[in-house]
Amino acid sequence: MTAPARLVDFHVHPGPDSRPRKLDGVELASYAPANGVVGMVIKSHTMSTVAAAALLEKVQPGLRVAGGIALNRAAGGINPDAVDASIRAGGKVVWFPTQDSENERHRTGASGGTVSVWGECGELSDEVHLVLTLCAEADQVVCSGHLAPDEVLALFDAAQGHRVERFVVSHPDHRHIDMPLSLQEELAHRGAVMERVIPRPEISDVDVAEMAARIRAVGVGRNVLGSDLGQPHNPPPPAGLRAFADQLSREGGLGSDDLESLALITAAELLDWEIRS
């Protein structure tokens, strides 16, 4: 069994960024064809990636690139105005708080202000509901970011109430999220997609074989692959994603149809892309 010829990276970090990155966007796009990467979602914790995505599609014809905004402090937190601007500029993805989430700060002990999804009465804030309304109207992909499992569940419930149709649980195997498999199964059964990223030691205690088992448990079609690469000490993201897909085949025992679903079809459906052969 081998990985499919074409891949979509649902989670990649190019430069320029507010932290060091291995490749800038143009370099990243140039690496993509040799590794069979035909699409990618570019992400920053602090900056909109919408403009960069549009430009990279022009730089590398045939490569699909989507961008969006992460609702951390740099974006004003849970900021409907920032989400509206991202949508108007062509953004396709909205990430709820990542590095500035209360969960991330608590789990890592990192200093700095936090962004909460909660209002004063212990329910999701009005701003969260406004953001979800905008996302539903514009058919955005809503990603849960680095929220805690109970926060992800509350956000998903609210997203369904607002008729959000594209909801991704950001890397539930991440050490600082550690979502129970039973909750992953529940959310997948209800329509959420689990994002599976390369299980690097600094972020995850899950090996590839265990990840493949989790993928099967929630249903292969309810998962999407991302590299989560871009760090200077790690491989170039397209090569890393290719190696990850190969590992899921070799060590995880996933078949060719499963891998095509994971690495191409589900991502294309989430982003409403027609991937040309």
KOLLUMZA-527034 format. One record per residue: x, y, z of N, C-alpha, C in turn. Coordinates in steps of 0.1 Angstrom, whole numbers, plus 5000, padded with zeros to 4 digits. Example, Ala and Ser with C-alpha at 12.3 -4.5 7.8 and 13.67 -1.06 7.14 Angstrom:
# KOLLUMZA-527034
513249435078512349555078513249675078 512849785071513749895071512950005079 
END
This chain:
# KOLLUMZA-527034
500849885000500050005000500950125000 500550224992501250354992500250464993 500850584997500050704998499550744985 498450814984497950864971498850964964 498750974951499651054944499451204947 498251244950497851374953497451394968 497951504974497751534988497251674990 496451695000496151835005496651845019 497451945022497951975036496952075042 496152025052495152105058495652205069 496952195072497552275083499052295081 499452405076500852435073501152575077 502352595082502852725086503952785078 503652865068504752935060505153065067 506353115062506753255066506353345054 506453475056506853545068505753525079 506253515092505253495103505853565115 505153565126505553625138506553545146 506853425141507853335147508653275135 509853225137510653175126509953055119 510053055106509552945098510552895088 510452775084511452705076511452765062 510252785056510152835042509152945042 509453045033508353135030507353075021 506253155019505153095011505553054997 506353134990506753104977507652974976 508552964986509352844987508452724990 507552734998506652625002505852584989 505352684982504552644970505452574960 506752614959507652554949507952404953 507952374966508152234970506952144968 505852204967504552124967504552024955 504752064943504451964932505351844932 506551854936507451734937507051634947 506251674957505751584967504251554965 503651594954502251564951501251644959 501751754965500751834972500051934963 498751914962497951994952497152094959 497152104972496352204979496952214993 496752334999497152355013496352465020 496152455033495652555041496752615049 497052745047498152805053497652885066 498352875077497952915090498952995097 498553105104499353175113498653195126 499353195137498653215150498353365152 498953455144498853595147498453685135 498553635123498253715111497253645102 496453725095495553675085496453615074 496053495068496753435057495953445044 494953525044494053525032494753585020 495453695022496153755010497253665005 498053605014499053525010498553405002 497453345006496853234999496453274985 495853384983495453424970496653444961 497753504966498953524958499653394955 499653304964500353174961499653094950 498353104949497653044938498153094925 498453224924498953284912500453244909 501253234920502653204919502853054914 501952964919502152824915500852774909 500652794896499452754889499152604892 497852574894497452444897497352404911 498052484920498052464934496952544941 496052474948494952544955495552584969 495252704973495652754986494552824993 494252795006493252865013493852925026 493353035030493753105042492653145050 492953205061491953245071492553325082 491853325093492253405105492053325118 493053335127492953275140492653375150 491653345159491053445168491853455181 493153485179494053515191494053665194 494953705203494953845207495253935196 496153895187496553975176495354015167 494353935166493153955158492054025166 492454065179491354125188490554015195 491053895196490353785202489153745194 488053715201486853665194486153795188 486653825176486353955170485553935157 484253955158483453945146483954035134 484454155137484854245127486054185119 486954125126488154055120487653945111 486653865116486153755108485453805096 484653915097483953965086485054015075 486054085079487154125070487754005063 488053905070488653785065487753725054 486453715057485553665047485453745035 485353875037485253965025486553965016 487653935022488853925014489053785008 488153695010488253565004488753455013 488753475026489153375035488153255036 488653135039487853025039487752955053 488752995062488852915075488953015086 488252985097488353055109488752965120 489852995127490352915138489952985151 489352915160489152965173490452975181 490553035192491853065198492852945199 494052975195495052865195496052905207 497152975203498252995213497753075225 496653155223496253245234494953195241 494553065238493453015245493752985259 492752995268492952965282493452825284 492952735276493452595278494952585275 495452645264496852645260497752705270 497352825275498152895285498152805298 497052745302497052665314497852545313 497752475301498452345299499952365298 500352475292501852495289502452585300 501752655308502252745317502852875311 502552895298503153005291502453135296 503253245296502753375301502053445289 501353545293500653625283499153625285 498453725279497053725281496353615273 495053585277494353485272493053535264 492553445256491253475249490353365253 489253405259488253315264487053305254 486453195254485153175246483953195255 484153215268483053215277482653365281 481353375283480753505287480753505303 480153605308480053625322479253525330 478253465323477353375329477653225327 478953205323479353065321478853005308 478353075299477953025286478853095276 478853035263479653095253479253245251 480253325248480053475248479153515236 478653635236477853685225478753695212 480053725214480953735203481153605196 481153495204481353365198480053335189 478953375193477753345185477653435173 478153565174478253645162479253595152 480353545157481353485148480753355141 480053275148479453155142478353195132 477653295135476653345125477253385112 478353465113479053505101479653385094 480153285101480753165095479753085087 478553075094477452995087477053065074 476853205075476353275063477353265052 478653265055479653265044480253125042 479653025048480052885046481552865049 482052915060483452905064483652765070 484952725070485352605078485752665092 485052615102485252655116486152545122 487352595127488252495134488352535148 488452435157488352455171489552515178 490652515171491852575177492452485188 492952555199493552485210492552485222 491252485220490352485231490352345238 489952345250489852215258488652135253 488652005255487551925250486151975254 485952015266484552065269484252195262 485252275259485052395251484752365236 485452265231485152215218483752165216 483252085226481952035226480852155226 481152245235480152365236480152445223 481352455217481452535204480752455193 480952325192480352245182478852255183 478352235196476852245198476352375192 477052485196476552625191476652635176 477752575170477952585156476852515149 476452405154475252335148473952415149 473852485161472652565162472652675152 473752725148473852835139473952785124 473852655122473852585109475252595102 476352595110477652585104477752435099 478152425087478252295080479652235080 480652315082482052265081482752295094 482852185102483452205115484652105117 485852155120486952065122487452075136 487651965142488351955155489851955153 490452065157491952085154492751985163 493551905156494451805162494051765176 493051675177492551625190493551545197 494551495190495651415196496751495202 496651625201497651715206497751695221 498951695227499051675241498251775250 498151895245497552005252496052015250 495551925241494051905240493651775245 494251665241494051535246492551495247 491851505236490451485236490151335237 489351285246489051145248488451095234 488850965231488350905219486850895219 486250875230484750865230484150995226 484751115229484251245225484551265210 485651225206485951225191484951145183 484651035188483650945181482251015181 481851075192480551145193480551255183 481551345183481551465174481551415160 482351315157482451265143481051215138 480451135147479151085144478151195141 478351315148477451425146477851515134 478951485128479251565116480651635116 481351635127482651705128483651625121 484751685117485951625111487051635120 487851525122489051525131490251555122 491051655127492251695120493451605126 494151535117495251445122496551505116 497451545126498651605121499851515126 500951535120502151455122502451445138 502451325144502651315158504151335162 504551465163505851495167505951485183 507151445188507251425202506951545211 507251665205507051785213505551825214 504651765207503251795207502351685210 502851555209501951445210502551325216 501751245223502251115229501750995220 501051025210500350925201501250895190 501550765188502350725176501450695164 502050665153501350655140500350545141 500750435147499850315147498550345156 498750415167497650455175496750555168 497350655161496550745153495750675143 496350585136495550505126494350435132 494550385144493450315151492350415155 492750545158491750645161490950685149 491750695138491150725125490050625122 490350505123489350395121488150405130 488450435143487450435153486350545150 486750655145485750765143485150755129 485750675120485350665106486250735097 486850665088487950725080487550855073 486250855068485750975061485551095070 485751085083485551195092486951245097 487951235089489351275093489951345081 490851435084491651515074493051525079 494051525069495451525073496051665071 496951695080497751815079499151785084 500051865080501451835085501751915098 501152035100501452125111502952155111 503552155099504952185099505252325094 506452365095506952495091507952545101 508152465112509252505122510652475116 511552565119512852555112513552425114 513352355125514052225128513452105121 512252125115511552015110511652005094 511251895088511351885073510451985066 510752015054509852095046508452035046 507452115048506052065050505551965039 505751995026505251895016505951755018 507251755020507951635022507451565035 507251645045506751585058505451525057 504551585049503151535047503251405039 504051405029504151285021504651165030 505651195038506251085047505151035057 504351135062503251095071502251005065 501851045053500850955046501450815043 502750815040503350685038503450605051 503650665062503750605075502350545078 501250625076499950575079499650445071 500150435059500050315051500850205057 502150235059503150125062502950085077 502850175086502750145100501350135106 500450205099499050205104498150115096 498650065085497849965078496650015071 496650145068495450205061495650175046 494550145039494550105025494550235016 494650205003494750314994493550404993 492350344994491150424994490950505007 491350445018491350525031492250645030 493450625025494450725024493950835014 493350805004492850904994491750985001 490950925009489950995016490551095026 491551045034492151125044492951235038 493751205028494751305023494251395012 493051365007492651444995491151474995 490351374996488951394993488251475004 488451445017487751515027488151665028 489451685026489951825025489351905014 489251845002488651914991487151934993 486451845000485051865003484951985013 485751985023485652085033485852225027 486752235018487152365012486352394999 485452304995484752314983485652334971 486652254970487552254959487352144949 487452174937487552074926489052054923 489551944927491051914925491151864911 491851934902492151884889493151764888 492851674879493851564878495051604870 
END
